[in-house]
């Protein structure tokens, strides 16, 4: 039966939805219109492009961990699968357009993710997290062991091809940023549509209580494997952006366990089960270390060497992460929502 709230949204909910849509439109206008005009090449190359790639990877992991409740520590492996798959598709099937390479690379990453997601049918929690480490170590070993993946380069390093879509070539820093922004925006919108459907509700049901989800008819096997597939697809596409738009020269060692933990920290800091939290967490992980590095070099650069400054930076970031989790376990997105609610109440009290 359709309830009244489903048939006729309340004015408060409608106004909140309109505000969110307006905010997204304004953000996209700024991202496409203002940032390319005023941003420097350093901002595009060193900040915004890696931010977009890691944000998309965090969206993928949030689908699996935040919404479906399946813990994974092998995200970097699927980044590598996406990057190397797109490289080989472009190299060995040059007749395929780049966008097809990206979609197929995401599909290959999804297939690998489903294979390594099979233990989720028997394992949960910490044991599942440990089992997903197999993907991390196996993928790194395979990329290093078999030279075919890197076109027989002895070191396993690949040079990304030029980003070309039809007659458009994205070679400049601004061009690669715009290309990454478009891919991330489309992927995020499609993910939001998926999570608002019955599939997304099945994910949440499995996360909250597997036995209750089974009782109400949620197919556990299909739902869990679909979560792994969707998550790995998004992370694989993020791996293509990481390799093609950001680094442009990558090696298997760049997709190590530290990268997996970095993506996990992003969704924890930003907020689980929140697509906005993935972007806020990525901004924190990318921008804040740069600010600390600049500040440390300016204030303490004449006293300590670069090694001490880098270690001090990691200590500060770790301490802040702990402080955030103690103060607000739901992540930065909860603080943002709380501040927005306060501003909304102040505005309503003044009218």
N, C-alpha and C positions, 0 to 999 in steps of 0.2 A: 504494500500500500504506500502511496506517495504521501508524505507528510506535508503539513502546511508550510514548514520552513523550506522544504525542497521545492515546493511548487511556487512559492512566492518569497524570495529572499527579503530579509528585513532591511529597512533603510540603512541601519548601521553597517550591515554586511555589504550592501551595495556600494555605500560611500567608501568603505575600506577597499573594496575591489577596484573601484574607479581610481582611488588614490594610488594603489599599487600599479595599475596600468599606466597612469600618467607619469609616475616615477620612472618606470621602465622606459617609456618613450623618451622622456627628457634625458635619461642616462645614455640611451643609444644616440640621441642627437648630439650630445656632448662628445661621446666616444668616436662617432664618425665625422662630425663636423668641426669641433673645436680642437680636440687633441692632435689630429694630424697637422693642423695649422700652426699651433704654438709649440708642439713637442719637438725636442731635439732627437737626433739619431740615437744618442745614448739612452734617452728615456724609452724610445721604441724598442731598441735592441736589448738593453740590459734589465729593463723593468717590466714594461707592459707585455711584451711577447711571452717571456717565461711566466709572467703572472697568468696570462690567459691559458697557456698550456697546463699549468699546474691546477688552475681553477677547474678546468674541464676534467682532469684526472680526479680531482676531489669530488666533483659531481658524480663521477662514476663510482668511486668508492663509497660515497654517501648513499647511493642507491642500494648497494649491497649491505653495508654495515648499519647506516642510519635508518633506512626504511625496512630492509628485510632481516636485519639482525644477525647477519652472517659475517663473522670477523675474518679479515684477510690481511696477511702481512706480505703478500707477493705482488703488490701493485706495480712495482718497477719492472717486474718480468713482463707484464702485459704492455707497459710502455715500450719495452724493447721489441716485443713481438710486432706491435703496430709499426714501429719505425723500420725494422728490418724487412717486414713483409711489404710495406709500401716501396721501399728501396728496390727490392727484387722484382716486384710487379712492374715498376717503372723501367727497370733495366732489361727484363726479359720479355715483357709485353709492351713495347713502346707504342703500339697502336692504341692502347687504352688511355683515355684522358686522365688527368691527375685526380679529379674528383672521384672517378671510378676506382682508382688505386687506393684512395683514402677509405672509401666505403668497404672495399674488399679487404684491406688491411684490418679495419675494425672487425669485419666478419671473421677473419682468421684469428684475431685476438679473442673474439667471443667464443670460437670453437675451442681454443686452448683453455680459456677460462672455464668452460663447461666441463672439460675433462678433469681439470684440477678441482672443480667444485663437487665432484662426485662424493668425496669423503663427507660433505655436509649432510648426506643422507643418513650417516651413522654417527657423526661427531658434532659436537657443539662447543661454543665458548673457547676456552683456552686450547683445547685439543684440536679444534678446527683451525685456530690461528697457527698452531705449530705445523699442522699438515700443509697449510698453504705455503709455508716456507719452501716446500719441495719445488713449487713453480719457480721461485726466485733462484734457487741454486741450479735447477735443471736447465732453465732457459739460458742463464749465463754460461753454463758449461757447454751447451749445444752451440751457442753462437761463437764460442772460442774454439771448440773442437773441430767443427766442420766449416771449412773455408768457403763452401758454396754460398753460405748466407752473406758473406762479405765480399763476394766476387773474388775469392782466393787471395784476399789481402792477408798477409801473414799475421798482422796485429789485430785483425778483425775490425779495423776502422772503415767506415763508409763515408763517402762524400755525397751529401744530399743533392739531388738535381735542382735545377732552376724551377721555381714555382710558376707554372704557366697554366692558365685556364682559358681555353679558346685563343683569342688573339691578345689577351691580357697577360702581361708578364710582371710578376711581383718580385723584383730584385732589390729594391731599396728597402731601408729599414721601415719606412712608413707603409710601403706596399705589403711587406710581410706582416706588419701589425694589422692592417685592414683585413688581409686574408684570414689571419688567425681569429680576429674579432668576429668575422662573418661565420666561420665554422663553429666557433664556440656559441654564438648567439643562436644559430639554428639548432645545434645539438641540445642546448639547454631548454629551448622552447619545446622541442619534441619530448625531452625527458619529463618536463613538467606536465605535458599532456598525458604521458604514460602514467605518471604517478597519480594523477587525478582520476584515472579510469579504474575499472574493477581490478586490473592487474596491480595497481598501486595499493589498493585496499587489501588485496591478498598478501602483498609483501608485509604490510603493517600487521595483519592478523597473524602471520607466521612469526614475526618478530615478537609480538606481545605474548602469545601463548600457542605453541604448536598443537597441543592436544585439542584446545578449543577450536583452533582453525580447522583441524581435521574433522571435528564433529559437525561444524557448520558447512562442510563440503568443499573446503579449500584444498586443491590438489597439492600436497606438500612437495612431492618430487618435482613436478613441473614448475612450481613457483620458485623453489630454491635454485634450480638449474637456470631458469629464466633470469633470476636476479644476478647470478654469476655471469650469464651471457651478456646481459645489458650493461652491467658494470664493466666487464672486460672490453666490450665494444667501445664504450666511451673512453676508457683509459687507452686503448689502442689508437684511437683517433688523436688523443692528446699526445701520444708518443710520436705520431707523424708530425704534429706541429712542433714538438720539442726538437725533433731532428731536422726537419726541413726548414722551418721558419726561424727557429732560435739558434741552435748550435751550428747546424749545417755540416758539421763533421762530428760523428759520434762513434763511440766504441762500447763494447759490452760492459766494461768496467764502470761506465757512466750510469748504468742502470743497476746499481748495487742496492744492498739492503738499506743503506742510509736514505736513498731516494724513496723507498717504500715507507720508511718511518716518517719522512718529511710529509708525504701525502696523508698518512694517518694523522699526524699532528695537525694538519690543516683542518680536517673535518672535526677533530676534537676541539680545537681552539675556536673554530668558526661556529660550530654547533651541529650536532647530529640531527639527521632527518630534516635538513634545511638546505635548499639549493642556494639561497642567499648566503647562508653560513659558509658554504664552500668558497665563495668569492671573497668574503670578508676574511676568512682564515688564510686564503692564498695571499691576499694583500698584506696581512700581518707577517707571514713567513718571508715574503719577497722584499717588501719595503722596509720593514723594521730593521733587519740586519744591515741594510745599506745605510740607514740613518745612523745606526750605532757605529758602523765602520767609519763613516765620515766624521762623526763626533769624536770617536776615540783617536783618530789620526790627527784631528785638529787640536785636541786638548792634551792627549798623552803621547802623541807620536814622537816627541823629542825625548821622552823618558823611557818608554818601553819599545821593544822591537815588535815586528809584525806578528810573530808567533804568539807572544803574550797577549797582544791586542785581540787576536782571533779567538784565543781560548777565553779571554775575559768576555768577549761578545757572546760566546756560546753559553757561558755561565749566566749572564744577564738574561738571555732569551729563555733558558731553562727555568730560571727563578720566576720570570714573568708568567710562563706557561703554568707553573704550579700555582702561582697566586691567582691567576684567572680561574683555574679549575676549582680552587677552594672557594673563591668569592662567588663564582657563577658556573656550576657544573654544566649548564646547558650551553655554554659558549658565548662568544661575543654577540651572536645574533640576539640572544636574550637581552643583553644590555642595550643593543640598538632598539629593540622593540619596546623596552621599558622607557627609554628616553623619548621615543616617538609617542608613546601613550601619555607621558607627562606633558609634552608639547601640545598634544591634541586636547587634553583637559584644560590646559591654560588658555588655548585659543577659544574653546567653547565657553569658558567662564567669562571671557572678555566680550563675547557677543551677546 
